[in-house]
Amino acid sequence: MRTDRGADSSLLVKPPAIAVWLVVCVISIMYDKTAIGVFAAFVFLLTLSSLLWARASLKNVEYSLTVDRTGMFPGQSFVIARTIRNHKALPMLWVEIRELCSLEDCAAPNADVIVEKEIINNPEEDPVKVHERLYTLSLVKWRQTARFRDEWTAKHRGIMEIDASLLRSGDGFGLCAESTQAVFPSPRRIVVYPRLADVSAADILNDMWDTKSESDGYLKDRTVIKSVRDYLPGDAARDINMRLLARGQTIKTNVFETVTPDTVLFVLDSGSFRGGAPEVFEDALSVAAALIDALTKRGINTALMTPASRWFEETCTEPTSLESGRNHMFELLAAVSADDAAFTDAAFLTLDEPGRVYVICADTARLTFSAGASRIPEHKIVYLSAFDSGAGDGMLRTGRLFDYERAV
């Protein structure tokens, strides 16, 4: 931690001023000016003790911050726990914790702790307004650990990090204060996923199978009977085991081995949304996140490819249906921006034989994924357009992205 000495301190407690009061005290005693000498001695002792107390107030102090959950959806709540450990025998009469923030952050504390202050960097220019989160503790006793919890709410999609906090403390008279920058070894990251739109993935599942007969994400392999079970109302007649029925046994239903389709790869062409309405881009991310959620919950191996953003490099995830993999894809979607760089010529797929590839784009006239798309067989690519169906030159398989949303 780096200490900023003399932060917001009175001129009375500056070392030269303290020395002046000492000189006045000595001269007053020499010339038998008792009243002036007593007053000067009082001010000298007061300012000296204030300075020494402030200098020692932040020594042997530890500060930590933990976030109980790092990934969440808009509207969900989470808690940030803060801990101050005072290891010395001197109490901290007051403590301030300050953290720079923005009103546009994706999450904010529920309590009214955000303050605005003005910083003057150049007297000839207007002051710069900045915002901070300010927390105040009245007393941390000697060798005491103080803990408090801060409740937050996720506001909108995005990522934010808390990498440092400023601690301030000083004497009880407010004459002298010092500050220490507590920098965390690893920034505390808060990720707010895109909201999940209400969608149906049936069209994607049907398209993957090239059939309308199955929509659960798997097909029955009727050449392999895994087991049999008692007949239940609603079972299809063709699934009844006729051999057992011919032997006079009770009606049994065949349980067939199931097979899953190829992987699904979503490619987010965020560059195609550049210059468009921000709400359209956000809605597109909500639909994409909801489709990923629906497919992974059905056991479909799903992957996501995104361009380089502020938080991540150009990424193509491994196909997975695990919750951890799904959350990683949500995190990638939380990080993207329409102003991110387009896919590079080095963009490639980690899949040797990709299944269906769905390119999320504004419209086919703004595509920036041409380099990567040229490496995939055309019949496997479907462009999901936010603005139009993208009939184009007749060579592209296209569809409207928002057609996957359910009617509410």
Secondary structure, DSSP 4 states (H G I P E B T S, - for coil): -EEETTTT--GGGSHHHHHHHHHHHHHHHHTT-HHHHHHHHHHHHHHHHHHHHHHHHTTTEEEEEEES-SEE-TT-EEEEEEEEEE-SSS-BS-EEEEEEE-TT-SEEESSS-EEEEEE-S-TTSPPEEEEEEEEEES-B-TT-EEEEEEEEEE-SSEEEEEEEEEEEEE-TTSS-EEEEEEEEEEEEEEEEPPPPP-B--HHHHHHHHT-SS--SS-EEEEEEEEEEEE--TT--GGGB-HHHHHTTPPPEEEEEEEE----EEEEE-GGGGTTS-HHHHHHHHHHHHHHHHHHHHTT--EEEEE---SSS-SEEPPPB-SHHHHHHHHHHHHH--TTSPPPPTT---S-SS--EEEEEES-GGG---HHHHTTS-GGGEEEEESS----TTS-S-EEEGGGGBPP-
